[in-house]
Amino acid sequence: MRINADLANRGVIDTCAGQVWRRSEFAGIEELPSHRFGTERVRLERWSAGAATETRRHNGGQEVFVLAGDWRDGFGVYREGMWIRNPDASVYAASSRSGGLLLVKSGHLPEMSRASGGDNAR
């Protein structure tokens, strides 16, 4: 499936215009896709208080920006304004205690076997 995959043109989603959020595979989590091309996906995720995922592997990595609320990934607790990058093949379960709104980009990071070193500053 391709969503806003024509990179030569602008893509616009008005989240205030009654866009339809889709249920994710996990209870209490909804998503609003904004871009999908190949394995790369970009979406907003809305987490209800207490929502959680099962432990799973994230091929292609994942970047999460917490826009509101909180999000946890087994490595830490992240609040509004925090950005997290989990590398290719990372394995964890995620949850939100109070609920949250996330901007998530996934499937775009190189495989660890091909990845070069870089800045790991926190």
N, C-alpha and C positions, 0 to 999 in steps of 0.2 A: 504494500500500500504506500502511496506517495501522498504527502500532505504538504502543500506549499513548497514543492520540490523544485520549482523553476527558480533557480538562484539568480537569474537575470532580471527578475521582477520583484517588486516589494511584496511582502506578505503582511497583512494586517488582521488582527483579531481584536474585536472590541469586547472585552470581558463584561462590560456594563450593558451590552445590547441583547441580553438574554441568550447567550451562547449555551448550547447543550453540553453539560458535563456528562461524561460517561463513567459508569462504574468500572472500577479496576477489578482485577481478580480477587482482591482482598476486601473484606467487609470494612466499611467506614472510610474508604479511600476512593475519591473520584478524580478523573483526569480530564484535562482540556488540551488535546494535542494542538501544537502549532506548527510543527515541522517534522517530516519523516522522509528520509531518503537513504536507501540501502539499510545499514544497521543503525544509522544515526537517528535519534529521536529527541525532540524537544517538546516539553509539555509543562503545563501547570498542574500541580497535584494539590487537592484539597483533602486534608486528613481530619477526621472527626477525633474528638478526645478519646483516647484509649485505643485508637486504630493501630494495627500491627501487621507485619508480614511474617511469613515463615522464613527460615534461613535459606538463602539461595545465592547462587553464583552470578556475578554481574559481568558478563563478557563484554568487552569493549569499554569497561569502566563507566563511571558515573560522576557527574558534577551536580551538586545540589546547592541552591541558594535559598536560605530560609527567609521568606518575605514577611511572615507573621507566625506567631506561636512558637512551637518547639518541634524538634525532630531528633531522634536517637538512632545510631546505627551499630551499636555494639562496641564502638570505640570511644564514644563520647556523647554528650548532650549539646545540642546546638540551638541557639536562640535567634530571634529576628536579627537580620543583618549579617549572619555568618554564612560563609561559603565553605564547602567541603568537596574535595576531589578524592574519590576512591578509585584506585587503579584497576586496570584490566584484570579480570578473574578474581576480584575481591569477593569474599564470602561473608555475609552477615544477614541478620534479621534487623528490621527497622521498626520503629514505633513512634508514637507521639502521645505524650501524657495529656497535654491540654488542647491538642488539635493544632493544625498549622496549614499554611499556604506555602508551597514550595515551587521554585522554578527548577526543573530537572532536565539535564542534557545527558544522554547515555548512548553507548555504542560507538563512540567516536575516538576513543583513546587507543593507542597502538598496543599490540600484544606485548606482554612483558618480555618475551624472548627477543623482541626487536627494539624495545624501548632503550633509549640512551639515558645517561645520567642527567640530572637537572637540579634545580633549586628546590629543596625540600623545606624551606623556611616555613615556620608556622606563625 
